[in-house]
Amino acid sequence: MASILKVDKLDPQSGTDLEIGTSGDTITIPSGATIVNSGTATGFGVTNTPNFMIRQGTATSLADGTRTKVELNTAIFDTDSGLDAANDRWTVPTGKGGTYFITYALRFETDVDFDGANALVYKNAAALYSIWGAEIYYNTFSGSFLAVLAEADYLEMYGLQRSGGAVNASTSDYGLQTYLGGVRLTT
């Protein structure tokens, strides 16, 4: 038979910590009950940080037929300071490995139509995800994916185009068009 303890407030005897249950126990909150937190909650999942969105400070010139790193050196937001502006990349901060949702976009700033346009995201200097297509009048190539990233892994974005001449990666035109962003979902 279960015992019922009815009180309005529990205070730890030591004045610092209160422990409910023992390792292996299950604490059940019944249906209809509400937990109200007026303090700091720790150990309850992920707070979805870090999260970041980085962009170019100025347009990157993409040479014809050459994979060129996009100069992502400006943070729109970056909760845990992972932007490495000197190297145009975002690095997973100390202790922040996990599964991330990543999003990216690259707009080719040209009205010249051509085949062979490619936007790529690299992880640790190797291609991780990419999208190919034909450039048709200022097209934007974008994608999103899940990636398991460890502490110190880094992400970069590259562009490849075969227009016959140099083409800029657009910075903005009625909103942001070339960017790399992400959010940690799980540890």
N, C-alpha and C positions, 0 to 999 in steps of 0.2 A: 504494500500500500504506500502511495506517495504521500509525503508530508507537504503541507502548505505553510509557508512562512509569509505573513502579511505584515509589511512595514511600508512607511512612506519614504524612507530615505536610508541608504546604506553608506556608511563612512568606514574607510579602512582604519583599523586600530593604529597602524603605524603612521597614518596621515598622508601617505604618498601613493600607494598602489592598492587596488582592489582586484582580486582574482575570483572569477566565477568558474567552477568546474576544475577538472583535472585533465591532463593530456589524454586524448582518446574519447572524452565525453562529448556528447552532442547537446548544444544549448538550443532549444526550440522557442521561437517566437510564434505564438499562435495566430491564426488567421484573424484579421480585424484589429490586431495590436499595432501600435505605431511606435517607432523608435525616433525620438527627438534628440538631435545632437546640437548642443550649444557650445561645444568645445572643439577639440581637434580629434578627428577620426583617423586612425592609422591602421594599416594592415588589412584594409577592406578593398582589395583589388588595385587597379591602376588609376592614377589621376589623369591619364592621357597626356602626360608630359614625358619627354619633350614634345613640343610641336613647333613647326617652323614653316615659313614661306620666304624663299629668297629669290632675288631677281638680279638683272643686270643693272649696273649704274649707268652705263652707256651701251649702245648697240655693239654687238660683236660682229666683226666681218668674217663671214664664212667663205673660205677659198673654194673654188670649183674643184670637185672631185677629191677633197681632203676632209677627213673627220677632224673637226675643229672644236676645241673645248669652248663652251659658252661661258662668258665671264660673269658668273653668278657671284657678285661681291657685295650685295646690299640686302639687308634683312628687312622684310616688311614686318615680321615678328619672328622671334627666336627665343623661346622661353628658357632654354638652358645654355645659350651662347655656343651653339655648335658651328656657327658660320666661321669658316676659315677664309676670309676675304682675300688674303695674300695668295691663296692657291685656288680660288674660285670653286669652293666645295663646302659641303656640310659634313661634319664629323660627329659620330655618335659620342656624346659626353661620357665621362667616367661614371660607371654604374648604371648606365641607361640602355643596355642591350635589351632586345626583345623583338616582338613582331610589330612591324610598322606598316601603316597604310601610306603609300607614296603616290603623289600626283605630280604631273609635269606637263608642260606645253612649250612648244617652239613655233613661232610664227616666222615664216620667211617673208621678208619685207621687199616683195617684188610683184609686179603685175605680169612678169614673163612666165609663161607656162612651160614646164619641163617635167620629164620623168626622172626618177632617182632622187627623191627627197627622203631624208631619214632623220629622225630625232631619237636619241639614245640616252639612257641613264646608265652610268658606269658605277660599279661598286669596287672599290680598291683597285682601280686602274683596269678593270675588265668589264666588257659590256654585260649588262644584267638584263635590261629590257629595251626594246626599240619598236618603232613603228615606221613602216615604209609607205610611200605613196607618190602620187604625182602632184607637183605644185601647180595649183590652178588659182591664179589671181589672189595673192596675199593669203594663202592657205595657212591654217594653224594645225599643227600635228600635236595631239595630246593623248595621254593615257594615264592609267593608274594601276597599281598592283600592290600585292602584299609581299613583304620581304622580311626575313629574319636577319637582323643586324646585331653584331656584337659591339661591345665597347671598342672605340677607335676605328671601326669601319667608317669609310667615307663615301659619299655620293657626289658624282659630277654629272653634268649634262653635256652632250656633244651633238653637233649637227653636221650633216653631210648633204651637199646639194650638187647637182650636175647641170647647172644652167648655162655653162660656158663662160661665166665670169663670177666675180665676187658678189655675194648677196649678204645683206645684214640680217641678223636675228633681231626682230623688232622688239623694242622695249615696251612701248605702249601706244595705243591708238584707240581711243574710246575704251580704256581700261587696260589692265595688265594682260600681256599676251605671251611673254616668255618667262617661265618660272619653274621652280622645283620646290615642292613642299611635302610635308609629312607629319604624321602623328603616331606616337607609340600606342599600341592597343593592349599589349600584354607584356609582362616581364619575362 
